Amino acid sequence: MAHGINCKLRTVLHKQYAEILESYLTESFFRVKHEDAYSELKDIKAGGPQGTLLGPVLYCTLVSDLPKLENSTVATFADDTAILTVGNSNEESTGKLQTAIIQI
């Protein structure tokens, strides 16, 4: 998510604000605790911080320009997006879904 949202933020925000949010999204680390032992810190390479106040706002910003698709429904909820299609056969539904993916 970080790369896509950073590109979009640069187009809608002043440079300084976009840079602050980019830092927030890209300079994140995690580690695992097992009993009393901790792993070394690792970079988070995808996604954003979970459970934050900014998460829903950033997600809405990311998906705000998803196109309205003919023969398909794009459904978003929380941090998830689904593309729904209907057809008389698996092949027809799959074809409509592939067309929607290409359009997005």
C-alpha positions in Angstrom: 0.0 0.0 0.0 2.8 2.4 0.9 4.0 3.1 -2.7 0.5 3.7 -4.2 -0.7 5.9 -1.3 2.5 7.9 -1.3 2.1 8.7 -5.0 -1.4 9.8 -4.5 -0.6 11.8 -1.4 2.0 13.7 -3.3 -0.7 14.8 -5.8 -3.2 16.0 -3.2 -1.1 17.4 -0.4 1.6 20.0 0.1 5.1 18.5 -0.2 5.9 18.7 3.5 2.7 16.9 4.6 3.2 14.2 2.0 6.7 13.7 3.2 5.6 13.4 6.8 3.0 10.7 5.9 5.5 8.9 3.6 7.9 8.7 6.6 5.0 7.4 8.7 4.2 4.7 6.1 7.7 3.6 5.1 9.9 3.8 8.2 8.2 1.0 10.1 9.6 -2.1 11.7 8.4 -5.2 13.5 9.8 -7.9 15.8 8.5 -11.0 17.3 8.5 -11.8 21.0 8.5 -15.5 22.1 8.5 -15.9 25.9 11.4 -13.7 27.0 13.2 -13.6 23.6 12.9 -11.0 20.9 13.8 -11.3 17.2 15.8 -8.7 15.4 13.9 -5.7 13.9 12.7 -6.2 10.4 11.4 -3.7 7.9 7.7 -3.7 7.1 7.7 -3.9 3.3 3.9 -3.8 2.6 0.8 -2.4 4.2 0.6 0.3 6.9 0.4 0.5 10.6 -2.7 -1.4 11.9 -5.3 0.1 14.3 -4.3 3.7 13.8 -6.6 6.7 13.4 -5.0 7.5 10.1 -5.5 4.1 8.6 -9.1 4.5 7.5 -8.4 8.0 6.1 -5.4 6.8 4.1 -7.4 3.8 2.8 -10.3 6.0 1.7 -7.8 8.3 -0.1 -6.2 5.3 -1.8 -9.5 3.9 -3.2 -11.3 7.2 -3.7 -10.8 7.2 -7.4 -11.6 3.6 -8.2 -13.7 3.7 -11.4 -17.4 2.8 -11.6 -17.4 -0.4 -13.7 -20.0 -1.6 -16.1 -21.0 -5.3 -15.5 -19.2 -5.3 -12.1 -19.5 -4.0 -8.6 -16.6 -2.7 -6.6 -17.2 -3.1 -2.9 -15.0 -1.6 -0.2 -15.2 -2.0 3.5 -12.7 -1.1 6.2 -9.4 -2.0 4.6 -10.7 -4.5 2.0 -11.8 -4.2 -1.6 -13.7 -6.8 -3.7 -14.8 -6.9 -7.3 -18.1 -8.7 -7.9 -19.3 -10.0 -11.2 -22.2 -12.2 -12.3 -22.6 -14.3 -15.4 -24.4 -17.3 -16.8 -21.3 -19.4 -16.7 -17.9 -19.5 -14.9 -16.3 -18.3 -18.1 -18.6 -15.3 -18.5 -18.1 -14.3 -14.9 -14.3 -14.8 -15.1 -14.2 -12.7 -18.3 -16.1 -9.9 -16.7 -13.8 -10.0 -13.7 -10.7 -9.9 -15.8 -12.1 -6.9 -17.7 -12.8 -5.1 -14.4 -9.3 -5.8 -13.2 -7.7 -4.4 -16.3 -9.9 -1.3 -16.1 -8.9 -0.7 -12.5 
